[in-house]
Amino acid sequence: GFNCGIVGLPNVGKSTLFNALTKSGIDAENFPFCTIEPNTGIVPVPDPRQETLAGIVKPERTIPTTMEFVDIAGLVAGASKGEGLGNQFLANIRETDAIAHVVRCFDNDNVIHVANQVDPTADIETINIELALADLDSVERAITRLARAAKGGDKDAVTTKAILERIQPHLAEGQPLRSFALDSDELSQLKGFGFLTLKPTMYIANVNEDGFDNNPYLDIVRAIAEQEGAVVVPVCNKLESEIAELDDEERGMFLEELGMSEPGLDRVIRAGYDLLGLQTYFTAGVKEVRAWTVKCGATAPQAAGVIHTDFQKGFIRAEVVAYDDFVANNGEQGAKEAGKWRLEGKDYIVKDGDVIHFRFNV
Ligand code: GDP
């Protein structure tokens, strides 16, 4: 599966968010095939289209697709120099596909801030500097490693080393690589290094219940994110943890009272999903309607492989109905009659919402 690591300074509300995410509904027993580590939460991706499909197909069960969030606690200033459990935390971040950076945007005299004042600019910088310095360390090692080969005339080594030398000063200033202009060739040269500051990143601005408007802290986070081309999701983690405790009925009433159309967590999860460049396709049979996750740009056989590797290996064709056509024609039969049912081959690029039935050899 794809995962998003939750990072941030101590006491910004990471565990509160993580607990809300893990409580918000996945029954571990429904996912016996996943090993769930204590710091990993498997979270259903909210998608109203699934209920609409279920209303048409009337399956025995409906299964959402999921993504993972990993709680990466304890990143502090000095981590890149191995302070605290620094190296371990950086190693954990390295294994994630994307980063959700929680920033404290709430005042609360009872909750001590590590630097004694709420200061989103300084907080973001502190984390970004650690990540940049960790990348700088990788860059310096790589330059040393490549120097010999480059001297020996290895062309690839020469180009890669040149790019690394260009990004080195930027990292040395504590700046993330995502704010350094790199073209697609350069990015693909750097891919293998797994740089932390090139991972897709979003900021979770943790605000108080009344902190969504007229909140100078939130404005600061938005300004920083805009400069970096990053996304901001404002959410009140404390409120979300309360919402996550409720059963479905209570939750509906509580949200209505608050004037919210959905839990804020849903926005966090969807933002994470988008950040990872993921999209959803559906299988819709009488046994189950199920949502599946693929990378945007995945081909039909790759999508089949998400269900089972045998589906990919033995792929013959995909029967496809676009979501809107499926709904407008009240299901597969209607879509067929309306000429909206397609038979697609191995080069077909799956689109978000496609309802697919795979044909394969076993
Ligand atoms: P972590 O160290 O980043 O994991 O932070 P925690 O999730 O443990 O939160 C630290 C403290 O801040 C806890 O006492 C939370 O109840 C409190 N807290 C978290 N989110 C909010 C919030 O949105 N508003 C307020 N007022 N307090 C919060």
Residues whose N, C-alpha, C, O or C-beta is under 5 A from the ligand:
A	BS01	GDP	L9 P10 N11 V12 G13 K14 S15 T16 F106 D107 N108 V111 N206 V207 N208 C236 N237 K238
